[in-house]
Amino acid sequence: MRRRRYAAAAALVVSFALGGCTEDGPADAPTPVVEPSWPATDAPLAESGLVWWADGELHLGDGSTVPVGGPDREPGDLVVGGDRVWVRGWVLPADLPDSGADDLGPRDALHLVDASGEVDDTDVEVASLAASPDGRYVALIDLTSGEADRYGTPQAATVVVDTRTGEEVVRSTDGMGDPATDDFAALYPDVELEVRGFADGVFWIDTAEGTRTVDPADGRVAAVDPGDEPEDAPWQETVAPAPNGVDPARWLPLQRLADGTVVAVVADASGSGGAGVLATCAAGAEQCTPVPESAGRVVRLPAGSAWDAVVDLGEPRWDAAPR
């Protein structure tokens, strides 16, 4: 796995305008102390279909794969945006002991992986990230680029990147505290800074001071009741009936894609003790299409796209199927 450093330029001017949150227009945030540089592309990776990771490979909806991770490391949260896989931190595989001498880097470090598997190590750490279904926009919570409080901890910011242009269409510190009065090192661990995901044309963000929606089309940021999220938001539990030929007791829907296709775990019907396989079930179809390469593996789905992003398909979930 090749690696290179992705450059970040120091800002020459820092604006001290407060981050805005208004239903009348886009949010305004201070220019970051460190200005990250983001990639742009007009040739994105596959923009639709089932995306899943297992054993060092990310499987895309068009059948292609991208090397991500390796024998000594697995990705934390990941999404596909533009022509890169955006990875939040590396973790040790479960079967490797923690020697304390690994070179995985900070757990929140953002890495960008291209189609060949080459890794760009950015200077940014993120609390959470998610992408729009077509991969054009990536939303993240930047923990490192903002103005520092009096103790030296940077202010977090909600950032949305347009992967077609490489530009930040949103950078907002709304809901992220005040560097003049807050101790961010004490504030942030007590809350869950999270990009829930993308639904109804906006990203849903949990800040330190409540939930915000962020519209990547116009930069608008709005405070909302956290309970107002759409009932069919992708990060909520997926409800879908088992199709014909599938025992409902051996059916676990995980995800609903943008075209209505349901992604589910289906028990292995061979009597192997309840191990599962991913399957895609198109809207209105009478039967599902299994993904045989996934059988019995630990798979990871993109962050914010499913209510359960990591699933062990080798773990028995049902009684052994009748022979």
C-alpha positions as CSV (number, residue, x, y, z in Angstrom):
1,M,0.0,0.0,0.0
2,R,1.7,3.2,-1.2
3,R,1.4,6.4,0.9
4,R,1.9,10.0,0.3
5,R,1.2,13.2,2.2
6,Y,-1.7,15.4,1.1
7,A,-0.7,19.0,1.4
8,A,-2.5,21.5,3.6
9,A,-1.7,25.2,3.3
10,A,-1.5,27.6,6.2
11,A,-3.9,30.4,5.9
12,L,-2.5,33.9,5.7
13,V,-5.5,35.7,7.1
14,V,-7.9,34.5,9.8
15,S,-11.3,35.9,9.9
16,F,-12.9,36.2,13.3
17,A,-16.5,36.4,12.2
18,L,-18.7,34.1,14.2
19,G,-20.0,31.0,12.4
20,G,-23.6,31.6,11.4
21,C,-26.7,29.4,11.4
22,T,-29.6,30.9,9.7
23,E,-32.6,29.8,7.7
24,D,-32.2,32.9,5.5
25,G,-28.9,32.0,3.9
26,P,-25.7,30.0,4.0
27,A,-23.6,29.8,7.1
28,D,-20.4,31.8,7.4
29,A,-17.4,30.5,9.5
30,P,-14.0,31.8,10.3
31,T,-11.3,31.0,7.7
32,P,-9.6,27.9,9.0
33,V,-6.2,28.4,10.5
34,V,-5.0,25.5,8.3
35,E,-6.8,25.4,4.9
36,P,-7.1,21.8,3.8
37,S,-6.7,21.0,0.1
38,W,-9.3,18.7,-1.3
39,P,-9.2,16.6,-4.5
40,A,-11.4,17.3,-7.5
41,T,-12.5,15.0,-10.3
42,D,-14.8,14.7,-13.3
43,A,-14.3,10.9,-13.3
44,P,-15.7,9.6,-10.0
45,L,-15.7,6.1,-8.8
46,A,-19.0,4.2,-9.2
47,E,-21.8,6.5,-8.0
48,S,-24.5,3.9,-7.4
49,G,-25.2,0.4,-6.3
50,L,-24.0,-1.6,-3.3
51,V,-20.7,-0.6,-1.8
52,W,-19.1,-2.8,0.8
53,W,-15.6,-3.5,2.3
54,A,-14.1,-6.7,3.5
55,D,-10.5,-8.1,3.9
56,G,-8.7,-5.2,2.3
57,E,-11.0,-4.5,-0.6
58,L,-13.8,-2.1,-1.2
59,H,-16.4,-3.5,-3.6
60,L,-18.1,-0.9,-5.7
61,G,-21.5,-1.0,-7.3
62,D,-20.1,-1.6,-10.8
63,G,-18.3,-4.7,-9.7
64,S,-14.8,-3.1,-9.5
65,T,-12.7,-3.1,-6.3
66,V,-10.4,-0.7,-4.6
67,P,-7.6,-1.8,-2.3
68,V,-8.2,-0.2,1.1
69,G,-6.2,-1.3,4.1
70,G,-4.2,-4.5,4.4
71,P,-3.2,-7.4,6.6
72,D,-2.0,-5.0,9.3
73,R,-4.8,-2.4,9.2
74,E,-8.5,-2.0,8.5
75,P,-10.4,1.2,7.8
76,G,-12.5,2.9,10.4
77,D,-15.5,4.8,9.0
78,L,-15.3,5.1,5.2
79,V,-17.3,6.7,2.4
80,V,-16.8,7.0,-1.4
81,G,-16.6,10.6,-2.6
82,G,-15.5,11.6,-6.0
83,D,-12.6,9.5,-7.2
84,R,-11.4,8.6,-3.6
85,V,-12.3,6.5,-0.7
86,W,-12.4,8.7,2.4
87,V,-11.2,6.8,5.5
88,R,-11.4,8.0,9.1
89,G,-8.5,6.3,10.8
90,W,-7.0,2.9,10.6
91,V,-7.6,0.1,13.2
92,L,-5.9,-3.2,13.9
93,P,-7.6,-6.3,12.5
94,A,-9.4,-8.2,15.3
95,D,-7.0,-11.2,14.9
96,L,-3.9,-9.1,15.4
97,P,-2.6,-8.4,19.0
98,D,-2.0,-4.8,19.9
99,S,1.7,-4.6,20.4
100,G,1.6,-0.8,21.1
101,A,4.2,-0.3,18.3
102,D,1.8,-0.1,15.3
103,D,2.0,2.8,12.9
104,L,-1.7,3.4,12.4
105,G,-1.6,7.1,13.2
106,P,-4.3,9.1,15.1
107,R,-7.6,7.3,15.3
108,D,-9.4,10.3,13.7
109,A,-6.9,11.0,10.9
110,L,-8.4,11.4,7.5
111,H,-6.9,9.4,4.6
112,L,-7.8,9.5,1.0
113,V,-7.4,6.3,-1.1
114,D,-7.4,6.4,-4.9
115,A,-8.5,3.6,-7.2
116,S,-5.0,2.1,-7.2
117,G,-4.9,1.9,-3.4
118,E,-2.4,4.7,-3.0
119,V,-3.1,6.6,0.2
120,D,-3.0,10.3,0.8
121,D,-2.4,11.1,4.5
122,T,-4.0,14.5,5.1
123,D,-3.3,16.8,8.0
124,V,-7.0,16.7,9.0
125,E,-8.6,14.8,11.8
126,V,-12.4,14.2,11.7
127,A,-15.0,13.2,14.2
128,S,-17.3,11.8,11.6
129,L,-18.1,11.8,7.9
130,A,-20.7,10.7,5.4
131,A,-21.4,11.2,1.7
132,S,-24.4,12.0,-0.6
133,P,-25.7,8.9,-2.4
134,D,-24.0,9.9,-5.7
135,G,-20.7,10.6,-4.0
136,R,-20.6,14.2,-5.1
137,Y,-20.6,15.7,-1.6
138,V,-18.7,14.6,1.4
139,A,-19.6,16.1,4.8
140,L,-17.3,15.8,7.8
141,I,-16.6,17.3,11.2
142,D,-13.1,18.9,11.0
143,L,-11.3,18.7,14.4
144,T,-8.0,20.3,13.5
145,S,-8.3,23.3,11.2
146,G,-10.2,25.8,13.3
147,E,-9.3,28.6,15.7
148,A,-7.9,27.4,19.0
149,D,-9.5,28.1,22.4
150,R,-7.4,29.6,25.2
151,Y,-6.0,26.1,26.0
152,G,-4.9,25.3,22.4
153,T,-7.7,23.0,21.3
154,P,-9.1,23.8,17.8
155,Q,-12.7,24.6,17.3
156,A,-14.6,21.9,15.3
157,A,-16.3,22.8,12.1
158,T,-18.9,21.2,9.8
159,V,-17.4,21.0,6.4
160,V,-19.0,19.9,3.1
161,V,-16.7,19.3,0.1
162,D,-17.9,19.3,-3.5
163,T,-15.7,16.5,-5.0
164,R,-16.3,17.8,-8.5
165,T,-14.6,21.1,-7.8
166,G,-12.5,20.3,-4.7
167,E,-14.1,23.3,-3.0
168,E,-15.7,23.6,0.4
169,V,-19.3,24.6,-0.2
170,V,-19.9,24.8,3.6
171,R,-17.6,25.5,6.5
172,S,-19.7,26.3,9.6
173,T,-18.8,26.5,13.3
174,D,-22.4,26.9,14.3
175,G,-23.2,24.8,17.3
176,M,-19.5,24.1,18.0
177,G,-19.0,26.4,20.9
178,D,-17.0,29.6,21.3
179,P,-13.2,29.7,21.3
180,A,-13.3,32.8,23.5
181,T,-15.2,31.1,26.3
182,D,-15.3,27.4,25.9
183,D,-12.8,24.6,26.8
184,F,-13.2,22.4,23.7
185,A,-11.2,19.5,25.2
186,A,-13.8,19.3,28.0
187,L,-16.8,20.1,25.8
188,Y,-16.5,17.8,22.9
189,P,-16.0,14.5,24.8
190,D,-19.3,15.1,26.6
191,V,-21.3,15.3,23.3
192,E,-21.4,13.2,20.2
193,L,-20.2,15.2,17.2
194,E,-21.6,13.2,14.3
195,V,-22.6,13.4,10.6
196,R,-25.7,11.2,10.7
197,G,-25.9,11.0,7.0
198,F,-27.7,12.4,4.0
199,A,-31.5,12.5,3.7
200,D,-34.1,14.7,1.9
201,G,-31.4,16.6,0.1
202,V,-29.5,17.7,3.3
203,F,-26.9,16.3,5.6
204,W,-28.0,15.8,9.2
205,I,-25.3,16.9,11.8
206,D,-25.2,16.5,15.5
207,T,-23.2,19.4,16.9
208,A,-22.2,20.3,20.5
209,E,-25.4,22.4,20.7
210,G,-28.0,20.4,18.9
211,T,-28.8,19.0,15.5
212,R,-28.3,21.0,12.2
213,T,-29.2,20.3,8.6
214,V,-26.8,21.4,6.0
215,D,-27.8,21.9,2.3
216,P,-24.8,21.4,0.0
217,A,-26.7,23.0,-2.9
218,D,-26.9,26.5,-1.3
219,G,-24.8,26.2,1.9
220,R,-27.8,26.8,4.1
221,V,-27.5,25.6,7.8
222,A,-30.6,25.3,10.0
223,A,-31.2,24.2,13.6
224,V,-33.8,21.4,13.7
225,D,-35.3,19.1,16.3
226,P,-33.3,15.9,16.3
227,G,-36.6,13.9,16.2
228,D,-37.6,15.5,12.9
229,E,-35.3,13.4,10.8
230,P,-37.1,11.5,8.0
231,E,-38.6,8.1,8.9
232,D,-36.7,6.5,6.0
233,A,-33.4,8.1,6.8
234,P,-30.6,5.6,5.8
235,W,-29.1,5.5,9.2
236,Q,-32.3,4.3,10.8
237,E,-33.3,0.7,11.0
238,T,-34.4,-0.5,7.6
239,V,-37.9,-2.1,7.5
240,A,-38.6,-4.3,4.5
241,P,-40.6,-7.5,4.2
242,A,-38.8,-10.7,3.2
243,P,-39.3,-11.5,-0.5
244,N,-40.7,-14.7,-1.8
245,G,-38.6,-17.7,-1.0
246,V,-36.8,-16.1,1.9
247,D,-37.7,-17.2,5.5
248,P,-38.5,-14.0,7.4
249,A,-36.7,-15.5,10.4
250,R,-33.5,-15.5,8.3
251,W,-33.9,-12.1,6.8
252,L,-32.1,-9.0,8.2
253,P,-32.5,-5.8,6.1
254,L,-29.6,-3.4,6.6
255,Q,-29.8,-0.7,4.0
256,R,-32.0,0.9,1.4
257,L,-30.1,2.3,-1.6
258,A,-31.2,5.5,-3.5
259,D,-33.1,3.5,-6.1
260,G,-35.1,1.7,-3.5
261,T,-33.0,-1.5,-3.6
262,V,-32.9,-3.2,-0.2
263,V,-29.5,-4.6,1.0
264,A,-30.0,-7.4,3.5
265,V,-28.3,-10.3,5.2
266,V,-29.8,-13.6,4.3
267,A,-29.0,-16.8,6.2
268,D,-27.0,-19.4,4.5
269,A,-29.6,-22.1,3.5
270,S,-26.9,-24.8,3.3
271,G,-27.2,-25.7,7.0
272,S,-23.9,-24.1,7.9
273,G,-25.1,-22.8,11.3
274,G,-26.7,-19.5,10.4
275,A,-23.9,-17.7,8.6
276,G,-25.1,-15.1,6.2
277,V,-24.5,-13.5,2.8
278,L,-25.3,-10.0,1.6
279,A,-28.1,-9.8,-1.0
280,T,-29.6,-7.0,-3.0
281,C,-33.4,-7.0,-3.5
282,A,-34.6,-4.5,-6.1
283,A,-37.9,-2.8,-5.4
284,G,-40.8,-4.9,-6.6
285,A,-38.6,-7.9,-7.3
286,E,-39.8,-11.3,-6.2
287,Q,-36.3,-12.7,-5.5
288,C,-33.0,-11.3,-4.2
289,T,-29.6,-11.5,-5.8
290,P,-27.0,-12.8,-3.4
291,V,-23.5,-11.4,-3.3
292,P,-21.5,-14.6,-2.9
293,E,-18.2,-12.9,-2.3
294,S,-19.5,-11.6,1.0
295,A,-20.5,-14.9,2.5
296,G,-19.2,-15.5,6.0
297,R,-17.0,-12.3,6.0
298,V,-16.9,-9.3,8.3
299,V,-18.2,-6.5,6.0
300,R,-18.3,-2.7,6.4
301,L,-20.8,-0.4,4.7
302,P,-20.2,3.3,4.1
303,A,-20.7,5.5,7.1
304,G,-24.2,7.1,7.4
305,S,-25.7,4.7,4.8
306,A,-27.0,2.0,7.0
307,W,-28.2,1.5,10.6
308,D,-25.6,-1.2,11.1
309,A,-22.4,-0.4,9.3
310,V,-20.3,-3.3,10.4
311,V,-21.8,-6.8,10.1
312,D,-20.1,-10.2,10.8
313,L,-21.6,-12.5,8.3
314,G,-19.8,-15.4,9.8
315,E,-21.4,-15.0,13.2
316,P,-24.4,-17.4,13.6
317,R,-27.6,-15.3,13.8
318,W,-30.1,-18.0,13.2
319,D,-30.5,-21.7,14.1
320,A,-28.9,-24.1,11.6
321,A,-31.0,-24.4,8.5
322,P,-32.8,-27.7,8.0
323,R,-30.9,-30.2,5.8
